[in-house]
Each structure stands twice: as C-alpha cells, then as structure tokens.
Amino acid sequence: MDDFKIRPYTKKELALMYFPNSQPRTAVNHLMAWIRRSTQLWAELQTMEYENTCKAFTPKQVRAIVEQLGEP
C-alpha cells in the first residue's frame, strides 16, 4: 500500500484496505475476526476503550492493529 497513514478510520474503511475484493460488511466481519483471534490485540484495544458498537478506530487503535496485523 502506498504510504499508509496512521489516522482515524471507520471500520469499513480499514476493513476494505485489508480485504479490497470483499463487500463492505464481509470485509468488516473478516477484519473483526482477525482482531478477535489475536487475543493480545483484542485485549489492547479494550484498554483503549474500544467497544463492539464503535464505528471507527482512533489513530492509537489503528497503530495497534497495524503493529499486530501488518499494514493493509
């Protein structure tokens, strides 16, 4: 990916970067499955006040995701 930036992203935005050939809902489901499978990442996001109802990730949360999953 060209110059990935750490900034706020909606779940859909970030998910489509990881799964560009998927429908938006499917991409979000896949991304969240990856995140939940990484127990360390999931725990870290929860300490950053992430909740299932959040529609977007903060820059700090995006950084944690990219550190664990790699750049999209």
Phi and psi restraints in degrees (range 20) as a CNS / XPLOR table:
assign (resid 1 and name C) (resid 2 and name N)
       (resid 2 and name CA) (resid 2 and name C) 1.0 -76.5 20.0 2
assign (resid 2 and name N) (resid 2 and name CA)
       (resid 2 and name C) (resid 3 and name N) 1.0 114.6 20.0 2
assign (resid 2 and name C) (resid 3 and name N)
       (resid 3 and name CA) (resid 3 and name C) 1.0 47.2 20.0 2
assign (resid 3 and name N) (resid 3 and name CA)
       (resid 3 and name C) (resid 4 and name N) 1.0 63.2 20.0 2
assign (resid 3 and name C) (resid 4 and name N)
       (resid 4 and name CA) (resid 4 and name C) 1.0 -61.4 20.0 2
assign (resid 4 and name N) (resid 4 and name CA)
       (resid 4 and name C) (resid 5 and name N) 1.0 132.3 20.0 2
assign (resid 4 and name C) (resid 5 and name N)
       (resid 5 and name CA) (resid 5 and name C) 1.0 -107.5 20.0 2
assign (resid 5 and name N) (resid 5 and name CA)
       (resid 5 and name C) (resid 6 and name N) 1.0 136.4 20.0 2
assign (resid 5 and name C) (resid 6 and name N)
       (resid 6 and name CA) (resid 6 and name C) 1.0 -82.3 20.0 2
assign (resid 6 and name N) (resid 6 and name CA)
       (resid 6 and name C) (resid 7 and name N) 1.0 114.1 20.0 2
assign (resid 6 and name C) (resid 7 and name N)
       (resid 7 and name CA) (resid 7 and name C) 1.0 -160.4 20.0 2
assign (resid 7 and name N) (resid 7 and name CA)
       (resid 7 and name C) (resid 8 and name N) 1.0 174.1 20.0 2
assign (resid 7 and name C) (resid 8 and name N)
       (resid 8 and name CA) (resid 8 and name C) 1.0 -64.9 20.0 2
assign (resid 8 and name N) (resid 8 and name CA)
       (resid 8 and name C) (resid 9 and name N) 1.0 139.4 20.0 2
assign (resid 8 and name C) (resid 9 and name N)
       (resid 9 and name CA) (resid 9 and name C) 1.0 -134.8 20.0 2
assign (resid 9 and name N) (resid 9 and name CA)
       (resid 9 and name C) (resid 10 and name N) 1.0 143.2 20.0 2
assign (resid 9 and name C) (resid 10 and name N)
       (resid 10 and name CA) (resid 10 and name C) 1.0 -70.6 20.0 2
assign (resid 10 and name N) (resid 10 and name CA)
       (resid 10 and name C) (resid 11 and name N) 1.0 160.5 20.0 2
assign (resid 10 and name C) (resid 11 and name N)
       (resid 11 and name CA) (resid 11 and name C) 1.0 -57.6 20.0 2
assign (resid 11 and name N) (resid 11 and name CA)
       (resid 11 and name C) (resid 12 and name N) 1.0 -44.1 20.0 2
assign (resid 11 and name C) (resid 12 and name N)
       (resid 12 and name CA) (resid 12 and name C) 1.0 -61.9 20.0 2
assign (resid 12 and name N) (resid 12 and name CA)
       (resid 12 and name C) (resid 13 and name N) 1.0 -45.2 20.0 2
assign (resid 12 and name C) (resid 13 and name N)
       (resid 13 and name CA) (resid 13 and name C) 1.0 -57.6 20.0 2
assign (resid 13 and name N) (resid 13 and name CA)
       (resid 13 and name C) (resid 14 and name N) 1.0 -51.3 20.0 2
assign (resid 13 and name C) (resid 14 and name N)
       (resid 14 and name CA) (resid 14 and name C) 1.0 -67.5 20.0 2
assign (resid 14 and name N) (resid 14 and name CA)
       (resid 14 and name C) (resid 15 and name N) 1.0 -42.3 20.0 2
assign (resid 14 and name C) (resid 15 and name N)
       (resid 15 and name CA) (resid 15 and name C) 1.0 -60.6 20.0 2
assign (resid 15 and name N) (resid 15 and name CA)
       (resid 15 and name C) (resid 16 and name N) 1.0 -40.7 20.0 2
assign (resid 15 and name C) (resid 16 and name N)
       (resid 16 and name CA) (resid 16 and name C) 1.0 -69.3 20.0 2
assign (resid 16 and name N) (resid 16 and name CA)
       (resid 16 and name C) (resid 17 and name N) 1.0 -21.2 20.0 2
assign (resid 16 and name C) (resid 17 and name N)
       (resid 17 and name CA) (resid 17 and name C) 1.0 -72.1 20.0 2
assign (resid 17 and name N) (resid 17 and name CA)
       (resid 17 and name C) (resid 18 and name N) 1.0 -37.7 20.0 2
assign (resid 17 and name C) (resid 18 and name N)
       (resid 18 and name CA) (resid 18 and name C) 1.0 -78.2 20.0 2
assign (resid 18 and name N) (resid 18 and name CA)
       (resid 18 and name C) (resid 19 and name N) 1.0 -32.8 20.0 2
assign (resid 18 and name C) (resid 19 and name N)
       (resid 19 and name CA) (resid 19 and name C) 1.0 -129.1 20.0 2
assign (resid 19 and name N) (resid 19 and name CA)
       (resid 19 and name C) (resid 20 and name N) 1.0 69.5 20.0 2
assign (resid 19 and name C) (resid 20 and name N)
       (resid 20 and name CA) (resid 20 and name C) 1.0 -65.5 20.0 2
assign (resid 20 and name N) (resid 20 and name CA)
       (resid 20 and name C) (resid 21 and name N) 1.0 -21.1 20.0 2
assign (resid 20 and name C) (resid 21 and name N)
       (resid 21 and name CA) (resid 21 and name C) 1.0 -96.8 20.0 2
assign (resid 21 and name N) (resid 21 and name CA)
       (resid 21 and name C) (resid 22 and name N) 1.0 10.3 20.0 2
assign (resid 21 and name C) (resid 22 and name N)
       (resid 22 and name CA) (resid 22 and name C) 1.0 -102.8 20.0 2
assign (resid 22 and name N) (resid 22 and name CA)
       (resid 22 and name C) (resid 23 and name N) 1.0 159.6 20.0 2
assign (resid 22 and name C) (resid 23 and name N)
       (resid 23 and name CA) (resid 23 and name C) 1.0 -68.3 20.0 2
assign (resid 23 and name N) (resid 23 and name CA)
       (resid 23 and name C) (resid 24 and name N) 1.0 150.5 20.0 2
assign (resid 23 and name C) (resid 24 and name N)
       (resid 24 and name CA) (resid 24 and name C) 1.0 -52.3 20.0 2
assign (resid 24 and name N) (resid 24 and name CA)
       (resid 24 and name C) (resid 25 and name N) 1.0 -47.1 20.0 2
assign (resid 24 and name C) (resid 25 and name N)
       (resid 25 and name CA) (resid 25 and name C) 1.0 -63.8 20.0 2
assign (resid 25 and name N) (resid 25 and name CA)
       (resid 25 and name C) (resid 26 and name N) 1.0 -41.2 20.0 2
assign (resid 25 and name C) (resid 26 and name N)
       (resid 26 and name CA) (resid 26 and name C) 1.0 -64.9 20.0 2
assign (resid 26 and name N) (resid 26 and name CA)
       (resid 26 and name C) (resid 27 and name N) 1.0 -42.0 20.0 2
assign (resid 26 and name C) (resid 27 and name N)
       (resid 27 and name CA) (resid 27 and name C) 1.0 -61.1 20.0 2
assign (resid 27 and name N) (resid 27 and name CA)
       (resid 27 and name C) (resid 28 and name N) 1.0 -44.0 20.0 2
assign (resid 27 and name C) (resid 28 and name N)
       (resid 28 and name CA) (resid 28 and name C) 1.0 -62.6 20.0 2
assign (resid 28 and name N) (resid 28 and name CA)
       (resid 28 and name C) (resid 29 and name N) 1.0 -43.6 20.0 2
assign (resid 28 and name C) (resid 29 and name N)
       (resid 29 and name CA) (resid 29 and name C) 1.0 -60.8 20.0 2
assign (resid 29 and name N) (resid 29 and name CA)
       (resid 29 and name C) (resid 30 and name N) 1.0 -42.3 20.0 2
assign (resid 29 and name C) (resid 30 and name N)
       (resid 30 and name CA) (resid 30 and name C) 1.0 -65.4 20.0 2
assign (resid 30 and name N) (resid 30 and name CA)
       (resid 30 and name C) (resid 31 and name N) 1.0 -45.8 20.0 2
assign (resid 30 and name C) (resid 31 and name N)
       (resid 31 and name CA) (resid 31 and name C) 1.0 -61.6 20.0 2
assign (resid 31 and name N) (resid 31 and name CA)
       (resid 31 and name C) (resid 32 and name N) 1.0 -45.2 20.0 2
assign (resid 31 and name C) (resid 32 and name N)
       (resid 32 and name CA) (resid 32 and name C) 1.0 -66.5 20.0 2
assign (resid 32 and name N) (resid 32 and name CA)
       (resid 32 and name C) (resid 33 and name N) 1.0 -32.7 20.0 2
assign (resid 32 and name C) (resid 33 and name N)
       (resid 33 and name CA) (resid 33 and name C) 1.0 -65.2 20.0 2
assign (resid 33 and name N) (resid 33 and name CA)
       (resid 33 and name C) (resid 34 and name N) 1.0 -42.7 20.0 2
assign (resid 33 and name C) (resid 34 and name N)
       (resid 34 and name CA) (resid 34 and name C) 1.0 -60.8 20.0 2
assign (resid 34 and name N) (resid 34 and name CA)
       (resid 34 and name C) (resid 35 and name N) 1.0 -45.4 20.0 2
assign (resid 34 and name C) (resid 35 and name N)
       (resid 35 and name CA) (resid 35 and name C) 1.0 -62.8 20.0 2
assign (resid 35 and name N) (resid 35 and name CA)
       (resid 35 and name C) (resid 36 and name N) 1.0 -45.0 20.0 2
assign (resid 35 and name C) (resid 36 and name N)
       (resid 36 and name CA) (resid 36 and name C) 1.0 -68.1 20.0 2
assign (resid 36 and name N) (resid 36 and name CA)
       (resid 36 and name C) (resid 37 and name N) 1.0 -31.4 20.0 2
assign (resid 36 and name C) (resid 37 and name N)
       (resid 37 and name CA) (resid 37 and name C) 1.0 -67.6 20.0 2
assign (resid 37 and name N) (resid 37 and name CA)
       (resid 37 and name C) (resid 38 and name N) 1.0 -28.8 20.0 2
assign (resid 37 and name C) (resid 38 and name N)
       (resid 38 and name CA) (resid 38 and name C) 1.0 -88.4 20.0 2
assign (resid 38 and name N) (resid 38 and name CA)
       (resid 38 and name C) (resid 39 and name N) 1.0 92.6 20.0 2
assign (resid 38 and name C) (resid 39 and name N)
       (resid 39 and name CA) (resid 39 and name C) 1.0 -59.6 20.0 2
assign (resid 39 and name N) (resid 39 and name CA)
       (resid 39 and name C) (resid 40 and name N) 1.0 -34.6 20.0 2
assign (resid 39 and name C) (resid 40 and name N)
       (resid 40 and name CA) (resid 40 and name C) 1.0 -65.0 20.0 2
assign (resid 40 and name N) (resid 40 and name CA)
       (resid 40 and name C) (resid 41 and name N) 1.0 -45.4 20.0 2
assign (resid 40 and name C) (resid 41 and name N)
       (resid 41 and name CA) (resid 41 and name C) 1.0 -64.7 20.0 2
assign (resid 41 and name N) (resid 41 and name CA)
       (resid 41 and name C) (resid 42 and name N) 1.0 -44.9 20.0 2
assign (resid 41 and name C) (resid 42 and name N)
       (resid 42 and name CA) (resid 42 and name C) 1.0 -59.5 20.0 2
assign (resid 42 and name N) (resid 42 and name CA)
       (resid 42 and name C) (resid 43 and name N) 1.0 -44.9 20.0 2
assign (resid 42 and name C) (resid 43 and name N)
       (resid 43 and name CA) (resid 43 and name C) 1.0 -64.6 20.0 2
assign (resid 43 and name N) (resid 43 and name CA)
       (resid 43 and name C) (resid 44 and name N) 1.0 -41.1 20.0 2
assign (resid 43 and name C) (resid 44 and name N)
       (resid 44 and name CA) (resid 44 and name C) 1.0 -63.3 20.0 2
assign (resid 44 and name N) (resid 44 and name CA)
       (resid 44 and name C) (resid 45 and name N) 1.0 -43.2 20.0 2
assign (resid 44 and name C) (resid 45 and name N)
       (resid 45 and name CA) (resid 45 and name C) 1.0 -62.8 20.0 2
assign (resid 45 and name N) (resid 45 and name CA)
       (resid 45 and name C) (resid 46 and name N) 1.0 -38.1 20.0 2
assign (resid 45 and name C) (resid 46 and name N)
       (resid 46 and name CA) (resid 46 and name C) 1.0 -66.7 20.0 2
assign (resid 46 and name N) (resid 46 and name CA)
       (resid 46 and name C) (resid 47 and name N) 1.0 -31.4 20.0 2
assign (resid 46 and name C) (resid 47 and name N)
       (resid 47 and name CA) (resid 47 and name C) 1.0 -71.0 20.0 2
assign (resid 47 and name N) (resid 47 and name CA)
       (resid 47 and name C) (resid 48 and name N) 1.0 -17.6 20.0 2
assign (resid 47 and name C) (resid 48 and name N)
       (resid 48 and name CA) (resid 48 and name C) 1.0 -95.1 20.0 2
assign (resid 48 and name N) (resid 48 and name CA)
       (resid 48 and name C) (resid 49 and name N) 1.0 19.6 20.0 2
assign (resid 48 and name C) (resid 49 and name N)
       (resid 49 and name CA) (resid 49 and name C) 1.0 66.3 20.0 2
assign (resid 49 and name N) (resid 49 and name CA)
       (resid 49 and name C) (resid 50 and name N) 1.0 25.9 20.0 2
assign (resid 49 and name C) (resid 50 and name N)
       (resid 50 and name CA) (resid 50 and name C) 1.0 -72.4 20.0 2
assign (resid 50 and name N) (resid 50 and name CA)
       (resid 50 and name C) (resid 51 and name N) 1.0 137.8 20.0 2
assign (resid 50 and name C) (resid 51 and name N)
       (resid 51 and name CA) (resid 51 and name C) 1.0 -131.6 20.0 2
assign (resid 51 and name N) (resid 51 and name CA)
       (resid 51 and name C) (resid 52 and name N) 1.0 156.4 20.0 2
assign (resid 51 and name C) (resid 52 and name N)
       (resid 52 and name CA) (resid 52 and name C) 1.0 -56.6 20.0 2
assign (resid 52 and name N) (resid 52 and name CA)
       (resid 52 and name C) (resid 53 and name N) 1.0 -28.5 20.0 2
assign (resid 52 and name C) (resid 53 and name N)
       (resid 53 and name CA) (resid 53 and name C) 1.0 -82.9 20.0 2
assign (resid 53 and name N) (resid 53 and name CA)
       (resid 53 and name C) (resid 54 and name N) 1.0 -5.6 20.0 2
assign (resid 53 and name C) (resid 54 and name N)
       (resid 54 and name CA) (resid 54 and name C) 1.0 -62.9 20.0 2
assign (resid 54 and name N) (resid 54 and name CA)
       (resid 54 and name C) (resid 55 and name N) 1.0 137.3 20.0 2
assign (resid 54 and name C) (resid 55 and name N)
       (resid 55 and name CA) (resid 55 and name C) 1.0 -97.4 20.0 2
assign (resid 55 and name N) (resid 55 and name CA)
       (resid 55 and name C) (resid 56 and name N) 1.0 -10.5 20.0 2
assign (resid 55 and name C) (resid 56 and name N)
       (resid 56 and name CA) (resid 56 and name C) 1.0 -143.8 20.0 2
assign (resid 56 and name N) (resid 56 and name CA)
       (resid 56 and name C) (resid 57 and name N) 1.0 160.7 20.0 2
assign (resid 56 and name C) (resid 57 and name N)
       (resid 57 and name CA) (resid 57 and name C) 1.0 -105.8 20.0 2
assign (resid 57 and name N) (resid 57 and name CA)
       (resid 57 and name C) (resid 58 and name N) 1.0 140.4 20.0 2
assign (resid 57 and name C) (resid 58 and name N)
       (resid 58 and name CA) (resid 58 and name C) 1.0 -76.3 20.0 2
assign (resid 58 and name N) (resid 58 and name CA)
       (resid 58 and name C) (resid 59 and name N) 1.0 164.2 20.0 2
assign (resid 58 and name C) (resid 59 and name N)
       (resid 59 and name CA) (resid 59 and name C) 1.0 -56.6 20.0 2
assign (resid 59 and name N) (resid 59 and name CA)
       (resid 59 and name C) (resid 60 and name N) 1.0 -38.5 20.0 2
assign (resid 59 and name C) (resid 60 and name N)
       (resid 60 and name CA) (resid 60 and name C) 1.0 -64.0 20.0 2
assign (resid 60 and name N) (resid 60 and name CA)
       (resid 60 and name C) (resid 61 and name N) 1.0 -40.3 20.0 2
assign (resid 60 and name C) (resid 61 and name N)
       (resid 61 and name CA) (resid 61 and name C) 1.0 -68.6 20.0 2
assign (resid 61 and name N) (resid 61 and name CA)
       (resid 61 and name C) (resid 62 and name N) 1.0 -40.1 20.0 2
assign (resid 61 and name C) (resid 62 and name N)
       (resid 62 and name CA) (resid 62 and name C) 1.0 -60.6 20.0 2
assign (resid 62 and name N) (resid 62 and name CA)
       (resid 62 and name C) (resid 63 and name N) 1.0 -43.6 20.0 2
assign (resid 62 and name C) (resid 63 and name N)
       (resid 63 and name CA) (resid 63 and name C) 1.0 -59.4 20.0 2
assign (resid 63 and name N) (resid 63 and name CA)
       (resid 63 and name C) (resid 64 and name N) 1.0 -44.0 20.0 2
assign (resid 63 and name C) (resid 64 and name N)
       (resid 64 and name CA) (resid 64 and name C) 1.0 -62.8 20.0 2
assign (resid 64 and name N) (resid 64 and name CA)
       (resid 64 and name C) (resid 65 and name N) 1.0 -41.8 20.0 2
assign (resid 64 and name C) (resid 65 and name N)
       (resid 65 and name CA) (resid 65 and name C) 1.0 -63.0 20.0 2
assign (resid 65 and name N) (resid 65 and name CA)
       (resid 65 and name C) (resid 66 and name N) 1.0 -47.5 20.0 2
assign (resid 65 and name C) (resid 66 and name N)
       (resid 66 and name CA) (resid 66 and name C) 1.0 -66.1 20.0 2
assign (resid 66 and name N) (resid 66 and name CA)
       (resid 66 and name C) (resid 67 and name N) 1.0 -36.1 20.0 2
assign (resid 66 and name C) (resid 67 and name N)
       (resid 67 and name CA) (resid 67 and name C) 1.0 -64.3 20.0 2
assign (resid 67 and name N) (resid 67 and name CA)
       (resid 67 and name C) (resid 68 and name N) 1.0 -34.9 20.0 2
assign (resid 67 and name C) (resid 68 and name N)
       (resid 68 and name CA) (resid 68 and name C) 1.0 -86.3 20.0 2
assign (resid 68 and name N) (resid 68 and name CA)
       (resid 68 and name C) (resid 69 and name N) 1.0 -41.6 20.0 2
assign (resid 68 and name C) (resid 69 and name N)
       (resid 69 and name CA) (resid 69 and name C) 1.0 -99.8 20.0 2
assign (resid 69 and name N) (resid 69 and name CA)
       (resid 69 and name C) (resid 70 and name N) 1.0 -14.2 20.0 2
assign (resid 69 and name C) (resid 70 and name N)
       (resid 70 and name CA) (resid 70 and name C) 1.0 89.4 20.0 2
assign (resid 70 and name N) (resid 70 and name CA)
       (resid 70 and name C) (resid 71 and name N) 1.0 166.2 20.0 2
assign (resid 70 and name C) (resid 71 and name N)
       (resid 71 and name CA) (resid 71 and name C) 1.0 -69.0 20.0 2
assign (resid 71 and name N) (resid 71 and name CA)
       (resid 71 and name C) (resid 72 and name N) 1.0 145.4 20.0 2
